[in-house]
Amino acid sequence: MLNKFADELKSKREKSGLTLQQLATKTRIDIKFLEAIEQGNFAFLPELYVKAFVKQFAKTIGLDENVILKKYEAAQEGKEYDPSPPESKEEKKVSENSEVKSTGKETEKPVTPKVEDHKPVVKPSPPVRSYVDEAKPKTVEDESKANKQLMIFGLGGVGLIIVAALVYFLFFNQNNKIIVEENPIDEVIEESNQRYIEERSDIQVPADSTSTSASSDSLHLTFFAKDTSWIFVVLDNNRTQEFTLTPNSKMSVTALNNFKATVGNSGSVTLQLNNRDVDFTGKSRSVRYFKLDKTGLVYLNSPPKIEQE
């Protein structure tokens, strides 16, 4: 069921004309997570993150994210998604009763009404109250109990009003902020991206003949981000590096000869080569491609990749 659900998302994404790389730029979700979703692998992160990514995926390709979440939950249970709500027990009882009544009317035989003799109705006189009455008058103790109960209910009502007022002023009346339902999902995505950057920064590149060692002729390129941006870099045309920068963060890469890069949300990114500013001009929410070496920066018209020489 999960594979069928994943195929549905992939098919809709292809019909919308978006590539996985474009979808990653739009949703700010790492491309490896999007690939896992389309392959039916939903165990790459905890359930909260997976649901957030599936909802953002569906919304970006034009699907109803709430319906997609219900389909995902049904697929997890190995069931087909049923859009019609199940019939409630009360509706079921009403339908059964109506069927019984209808069948009863069909099998009912006409009954000849009987004529009863009208007899005078004699109303019984009220019993004479005896000196020992069963209804005991209320005592002072009973009245005090009733007063205590009324006092408890009154205090409880006042307490509820005070709590409701505190909740309103603490959570709903702070600087007239508008509560947006999508904020928790954005926070989940940002948290995931931040964790991904931390994981990438912990990875140590082995030192070999082609590795980027800190030599005199090495090139050190640093990306600075004012807003969230996805970066893909080809180093010396023989290896790649990919990462997502969060607001006010940076990431450095090293090569011997040159860099070729794809920069998402390029308007929020600045560059430094060997601690010197690079004249790079991007555009907010747009992707730019470039090649950079010791001679300078050249803009490219297509996404860079490793080319066979």
C-alpha positions as CSV (number, residue, x, y, z in Angstrom):
1,M,0.0,0.0,0.0
2,L,2.8,2.4,0.8
3,N,4.4,1.7,-2.6
4,K,1.1,2.5,-4.3
5,F,0.8,5.7,-2.4
6,A,4.4,6.7,-3.3
7,D,3.7,5.9,-7.0
8,E,0.7,8.3,-6.8
9,L,2.8,11.1,-5.5
10,K,5.5,10.5,-8.1
11,S,3.0,10.4,-10.9
12,K,1.4,13.6,-9.9
13,R,4.8,15.3,-9.5
14,E,5.8,14.3,-13.0
15,K,2.4,15.5,-14.4
16,S,3.0,18.9,-12.8
17,G,6.3,19.2,-14.7
18,L,8.5,19.5,-11.6
19,T,11.8,17.7,-11.3
20,L,12.9,16.4,-7.9
21,Q,15.6,19.2,-7.8
22,Q,13.0,21.9,-8.5
23,L,10.6,20.4,-5.9
24,A,13.5,20.4,-3.4
25,T,14.1,24.1,-4.0
26,K,10.4,24.9,-3.7
27,T,9.7,22.9,-0.5
28,R,13.2,23.4,1.1
29,I,13.3,19.7,1.7
30,D,16.5,17.8,1.1
31,I,16.3,15.9,-2.2
32,K,17.3,12.6,-0.6
33,F,14.2,12.7,1.5
34,L,12.0,13.4,-1.5
35,E,13.6,10.4,-3.3
36,A,12.9,8.2,-0.3
37,I,9.2,9.3,-0.3
38,E,8.8,8.4,-4.1
39,Q,10.5,5.0,-3.4
40,G,8.0,4.2,-0.7
41,N,10.6,4.4,2.1
42,F,8.9,6.3,4.9
43,A,11.2,5.2,7.7
44,F,14.0,7.7,7.1
45,L,12.9,10.1,9.9
46,P,10.4,10.0,12.9
47,E,6.7,10.0,12.0
48,L,6.2,13.7,12.8
49,Y,8.8,14.7,10.2
50,V,7.6,12.3,7.6
51,K,4.0,13.6,7.8
52,A,5.3,17.1,7.5
53,F,7.3,16.3,4.4
54,V,4.4,14.4,2.8
55,K,2.0,17.3,3.5
56,Q,4.5,19.9,2.0
57,F,5.2,17.5,-1.0
58,A,1.4,17.2,-1.8
59,K,0.7,20.9,-1.3
60,T,3.5,22.0,-3.7
61,I,2.4,19.7,-6.6
62,G,-1.3,20.8,-6.2
63,L,-2.8,18.0,-4.1
64,D,-5.1,18.4,-1.1
65,E,-2.6,17.9,1.8
66,N,-5.3,16.8,4.2
67,V,-6.6,14.0,1.9
68,I,-3.1,12.9,1.2
69,L,-2.3,12.6,4.9
70,K,-5.5,10.4,5.3
71,K,-4.4,8.3,2.4
72,Y,-0.9,7.9,3.9
73,E,-2.3,6.8,7.3
74,A,-4.6,4.3,5.5
75,A,-1.7,3.0,3.5
76,Q,0.3,2.5,6.7
77,E,-2.5,0.2,8.0
78,G,-2.6,-1.7,4.7
79,K,-6.0,-0.3,3.8
80,E,-7.5,1.5,0.8
81,Y,-8.5,5.1,1.5
82,D,-12.3,5.4,1.7
83,P,-13.4,9.0,1.3
84,S,-17.0,8.3,2.4
85,P,-17.4,8.4,6.3
86,P,-18.6,5.2,7.9
87,E,-22.3,5.0,8.9
88,S,-22.7,5.8,12.6
89,K,-24.4,3.5,15.0
90,E,-27.4,5.8,15.5
91,E,-28.0,6.0,11.7
92,K,-27.7,2.3,11.5
93,K,-30.4,1.8,14.2
94,V,-32.7,4.3,12.5
95,S,-32.4,2.5,9.2
96,E,-33.0,-0.9,10.9
97,N,-36.1,0.4,12.7
98,S,-37.5,1.9,9.5
99,E,-37.0,-1.4,7.8
100,V,-38.8,-3.2,10.6
101,K,-41.7,-0.8,10.6
102,S,-42.1,-1.0,6.8
103,T,-42.1,-4.9,6.9
104,G,-44.4,-4.8,9.9
105,K,-46.9,-2.6,8.0
106,E,-46.9,-5.1,5.0
107,T,-47.7,-8.1,7.2
108,E,-50.1,-6.3,9.5
109,K,-53.7,-7.6,9.2
110,P,-56.7,-5.3,9.5
111,V,-58.2,-5.5,13.0
112,T,-61.8,-4.7,13.7
113,P,-62.0,-2.2,16.5
114,K,-63.9,-3.3,19.5
115,V,-66.7,-1.1,20.9
116,E,-66.3,-0.7,24.6
117,D,-69.0,0.2,26.9
118,H,-68.6,3.8,28.3
119,K,-68.7,3.7,32.0
120,P,-68.6,6.7,34.2
121,V,-65.1,7.6,35.4
122,V,-64.9,7.8,39.1
123,K,-62.0,10.0,40.2
124,P,-60.4,8.7,43.4
125,S,-60.4,11.2,46.2
126,P,-57.0,12.2,47.6
127,P,-56.0,10.3,50.7
128,V,-56.4,11.9,54.0
129,R,-53.1,13.1,55.3
130,S,-52.2,11.2,58.5
131,Y,-50.5,12.7,61.4
132,V,-47.4,10.7,60.5
133,D,-46.5,11.8,57.0
134,E,-43.8,10.0,54.9
135,A,-42.5,13.3,53.5
136,K,-40.2,14.6,56.1
137,P,-39.6,18.4,56.3
138,K,-36.1,19.7,55.5
139,T,-33.8,20.0,58.4
140,V,-31.2,22.8,59.0
141,E,-28.5,20.3,58.1
142,D,-30.0,19.6,54.7
143,E,-30.3,23.3,54.0
144,S,-26.6,23.8,54.9
145,K,-25.5,21.0,52.6
146,A,-27.5,22.5,49.7
147,N,-25.9,25.9,50.4
148,K,-22.4,24.4,50.4
149,Q,-23.1,22.7,47.0
150,L,-24.3,26.0,45.5
151,M,-21.2,27.8,46.9
152,I,-18.9,25.1,45.4
153,F,-20.6,25.4,41.9
154,G,-20.4,29.2,42.1
155,L,-16.7,29.1,43.0
156,G,-16.1,26.6,40.2
157,G,-17.8,28.8,37.7
158,V,-15.8,31.8,38.7
159,G,-12.5,29.8,38.5
160,L,-13.3,28.7,35.0
161,I,-14.0,32.3,33.9
162,I,-10.6,33.4,35.4
163,V,-8.7,30.5,33.7
164,A,-10.4,31.3,30.3
165,A,-9.4,35.0,30.7
166,L,-5.8,34.1,31.5
167,V,-5.6,31.8,28.5
168,Y,-7.0,34.5,26.2
169,F,-4.6,37.2,27.4
170,L,-1.5,34.9,27.4
171,F,-2.0,33.1,24.1
172,F,-4.5,34.9,21.9
173,N,-4.0,38.6,22.7
174,Q,-0.2,39.1,22.4
175,N,0.5,42.0,19.9
176,N,-2.4,40.8,17.8
177,K,-0.4,38.0,16.2
178,I,-2.1,35.9,13.6
179,I,-1.8,32.2,14.3
180,V,-0.9,30.3,11.1
181,E,-1.5,26.5,11.0
182,E,1.5,25.9,8.7
183,N,4.1,27.3,11.2
184,P,4.6,24.0,13.0
185,I,5.4,22.3,9.7
186,D,7.9,25.0,8.7
187,E,9.5,24.6,12.0
188,V,9.8,20.9,11.5
189,I,11.4,21.4,8.1
190,E,13.8,24.0,9.4
191,E,14.8,21.7,12.3
192,S,15.4,18.8,9.9
193,N,17.5,20.9,7.6
194,Q,19.6,22.2,10.6
195,R,20.1,18.7,11.8
196,Y,21.1,17.6,8.2
197,I,23.7,20.4,8.1
198,E,25.1,19.4,11.5
199,E,25.4,15.8,10.3
200,R,27.1,16.9,7.0
201,S,29.6,19.0,9.0
202,D,30.6,15.9,11.1
203,I,31.5,13.9,8.0
204,Q,35.3,13.8,7.5
205,V,36.6,13.6,4.0
206,P,39.5,11.1,3.6
207,A,42.8,12.5,2.6
208,D,44.1,11.2,-0.7
209,S,45.6,12.5,-3.9
210,T,42.4,14.0,-5.1
211,S,41.1,15.3,-1.7
212,T,41.0,19.0,-0.9
213,S,43.9,19.5,1.4
214,A,44.9,22.9,2.7
215,S,47.8,23.5,0.3
216,S,49.2,26.7,-1.1
217,D,47.3,26.3,-4.5
218,S,44.0,25.2,-2.9
219,L,40.8,27.1,-3.4
220,H,38.5,27.7,-0.4
221,L,34.9,28.8,-1.2
222,T,32.6,29.9,1.6
223,F,28.8,30.3,1.2
224,F,27.0,32.8,3.5
225,A,23.2,32.6,3.7
226,K,20.8,35.3,5.0
227,D,17.9,32.9,4.4
228,T,17.3,29.2,3.8
229,S,19.1,28.1,0.6
230,W,19.9,24.8,-1.0
231,I,23.5,24.4,-2.5
232,F,24.9,21.8,-4.9
233,V,28.6,22.0,-5.8
234,V,30.8,20.1,-8.3
235,L,34.4,20.1,-7.1
236,D,37.2,19.8,-9.7
237,N,34.7,18.0,-12.0
238,N,35.2,14.7,-10.1
239,R,33.0,14.8,-6.9
240,T,30.0,16.7,-5.6
241,Q,28.8,18.1,-2.3
242,E,25.2,19.0,-1.4
243,F,23.8,20.9,1.7
244,T,21.1,23.3,2.9
245,L,21.9,26.5,4.7
246,T,19.6,27.9,7.3
247,P,19.3,31.7,7.9
248,N,22.6,33.3,9.1
249,S,24.7,30.2,8.6
250,K,27.7,29.4,6.4
251,M,29.4,26.4,4.8
252,S,32.9,26.1,3.2
253,V,34.1,23.7,0.5
254,T,37.6,23.2,-0.9
255,A,38.9,22.3,-4.4
256,L,42.2,22.3,-6.2
257,N,41.1,24.0,-9.5
258,N,37.5,25.1,-9.8
259,F,33.9,25.0,-8.5
260,K,30.6,24.6,-10.4
261,A,27.5,25.3,-8.3
262,T,23.7,25.4,-8.2
263,V,22.4,27.9,-5.7
264,G,18.7,27.9,-4.7
265,N,17.2,31.2,-3.3
266,S,20.4,32.8,-4.7
267,G,19.4,36.4,-3.6
268,S,20.2,35.5,0.0
269,V,23.6,34.0,-0.7
270,T,27.1,35.7,-0.8
271,L,30.5,34.2,-1.6
272,Q,34.1,34.4,-0.5
273,L,37.0,32.8,-2.3
274,N,40.1,32.4,-0.1
275,N,38.6,35.0,2.3
276,R,38.0,37.5,-0.5
277,D,34.5,38.6,-1.5
278,V,33.2,37.3,-4.9
279,D,31.1,39.5,-7.1
280,F,28.0,37.2,-7.2
281,T,24.5,38.5,-7.9
282,G,21.5,36.3,-7.2
283,K,17.8,36.8,-7.1
284,S,15.4,36.0,-4.2
285,R,13.6,32.7,-4.6
286,S,15.4,32.0,-7.9
287,V,18.2,29.5,-8.8
288,R,21.5,30.5,-10.3
289,Y,24.4,28.4,-11.8
290,F,28.0,29.5,-11.9
291,K,31.6,28.3,-12.4
292,L,34.4,29.8,-10.2
293,D,38.2,29.4,-10.3
294,K,41.2,31.6,-9.8
295,T,40.5,33.7,-12.9
296,G,37.0,34.7,-11.7
297,L,33.2,33.8,-11.8
298,V,31.2,32.8,-14.9
299,Y,27.4,32.3,-14.9
300,L,26.1,29.1,-16.5
301,N,22.8,28.5,-18.2
302,S,22.1,25.0,-17.0
303,P,22.7,23.0,-13.8
304,P,26.3,21.8,-13.5
305,K,27.3,18.2,-13.3
306,I,30.3,15.9,-13.5
307,E,31.4,15.8,-17.2
308,Q,33.2,12.9,-18.7
309,E,36.5,14.0,-20.1
